[in-house]
Amino acid sequence: MFSTLNEFQARLFVADKALDLGRGGISRLSALTGMSGTTITKAVEQLEGNRKLVAPPEGRVRHAGGGRKKVEEVDPAKRASLTQILEETTAGDAMSLLRWTSKSTRVIAEELTRREQPIS
């Protein structure tokens, strides 16, 4: 049954079972399900809280707007710097979209860091 639940439902289900088990229930279910203990703890707090549980909008597992922003959104100048670094050693047909470079990702990251635009 657990595999048929979405992320939101599974989190609440495991939290409910952890409450049923009492002391040590969170760590036991974390080991059993592979779900993070922190995730289960937060879900337990949601269940024990007085607030209404709000499921994500239909067709989604998470609320919109969550997650890490794209690098281009955070620092638009980084794309231009990356393009400039790659153009120095880019090879391939100018008419084709397929290009390649002899620089490794480590070297590219170091160059961007030197330009005060750190990336990993």
C-alpha positions as CSV (number, residue, x, y, z in Angstrom):
1,M,0.0,0.0,0.0
2,F,2.8,2.4,0.9
3,S,4.1,2.4,-2.7
4,T,0.8,3.6,-4.0
5,L,0.8,6.8,-2.0
6,N,2.1,10.1,-3.2
7,E,4.8,11.9,-1.2
8,F,2.4,14.0,0.9
9,Q,0.2,11.0,1.7
10,A,3.2,8.7,2.5
11,R,4.7,11.3,4.8
12,L,1.5,11.6,6.8
13,F,0.9,7.9,6.9
14,V,4.4,7.2,8.3
15,A,4.0,10.0,10.8
16,D,0.7,8.5,12.0
17,K,2.3,5.0,12.4
18,A,5.2,6.6,14.3
19,L,2.8,8.2,16.7
20,D,1.1,4.8,17.2
21,L,4.4,3.2,18.0
22,G,5.3,5.8,20.6
23,R,8.9,6.2,21.8
24,G,11.4,5.2,19.0
25,G,8.7,5.1,16.4
26,I,10.2,7.8,14.2
27,S,13.7,6.1,14.1
28,R,12.2,2.7,13.6
29,L,10.0,3.8,10.7
30,S,12.8,5.8,9.2
31,A,14.9,2.6,9.0
32,L,12.0,0.6,7.7
33,T,10.8,3.0,5.0
34,G,14.0,4.8,4.1
35,M,12.3,8.1,4.8
36,S,14.3,10.7,6.5
37,G,13.8,11.0,10.3
38,T,13.6,14.8,9.9
39,T,10.8,14.4,7.3
40,I,8.8,12.1,9.7
41,T,9.4,14.5,12.6
42,K,8.0,17.4,10.6
43,A,5.0,15.3,9.5
44,V,4.4,14.4,13.2
45,E,4.4,18.1,14.0
46,Q,1.9,18.7,11.2
47,L,-0.4,16.0,12.6
48,E,-0.1,17.2,16.2
49,G,-0.6,20.8,15.3
50,N,-3.9,22.5,15.4
51,R,-3.7,23.8,11.8
52,K,-5.7,22.2,9.0
53,L,-3.7,19.9,6.7
54,V,-3.6,21.3,3.2
55,A,-2.8,19.0,0.3
56,P,-1.0,20.3,-2.7
57,P,-3.2,21.3,-5.7
58,E,-4.6,18.5,-7.8
59,G,-2.1,17.0,-10.2
60,R,0.9,18.1,-8.1
61,V,2.9,16.5,-5.3
62,R,4.3,19.7,-4.0
63,H,3.1,23.3,-3.7
64,A,4.1,25.5,-6.7
65,G,7.2,27.7,-6.2
66,G,9.2,25.3,-4.1
67,G,12.8,24.1,-4.8
68,R,16.0,25.8,-5.8
69,K,15.9,28.6,-8.3
70,K,17.8,28.2,-11.6
71,V,21.3,29.6,-11.8
72,E,20.2,31.9,-14.6
73,E,17.5,33.4,-12.4
74,V,19.8,34.0,-9.5
75,D,22.8,35.4,-11.5
76,P,22.0,36.2,-15.1
77,A,25.6,37.4,-15.8
78,K,26.9,33.8,-15.1
79,R,25.5,32.5,-18.4
80,A,27.4,35.2,-20.4
81,S,30.6,34.5,-18.5
82,L,30.2,30.8,-19.1
83,T,29.6,31.4,-22.8
84,Q,32.7,33.6,-23.0
85,I,34.9,30.9,-21.3
86,L,33.6,28.2,-23.6
87,E,34.0,30.2,-26.8
88,E,37.8,30.4,-26.2
89,T,38.2,26.6,-26.7
90,T,35.0,25.5,-28.5
91,A,35.3,23.3,-31.5
92,G,32.8,22.0,-34.0
93,D,30.8,23.1,-37.1
94,A,29.7,26.7,-36.7
95,M,26.4,25.8,-38.5
96,S,25.6,22.9,-36.1
97,L,24.3,23.1,-32.6
98,L,26.7,20.4,-31.6
99,R,29.9,21.8,-30.1
100,W,32.6,20.6,-27.7
101,T,35.3,22.0,-25.6
102,S,38.7,20.8,-24.3
103,K,38.1,22.4,-20.8
104,S,37.0,20.2,-18.0
105,T,34.1,21.1,-15.7
106,R,36.7,21.7,-12.9
107,V,38.7,24.2,-15.0
108,I,35.5,26.0,-16.1
109,A,34.4,26.2,-12.4
110,E,37.8,27.6,-11.4
111,E,37.7,30.2,-14.2
112,L,34.2,31.3,-13.1
113,T,35.4,31.5,-9.5
114,R,38.3,33.7,-10.6
115,R,35.8,36.0,-12.2
116,E,34.0,36.3,-8.9
117,Q,31.1,34.1,-10.0
118,P,31.6,30.9,-7.9
119,I,30.0,27.7,-9.1
120,S,30.5,24.1,-8.3
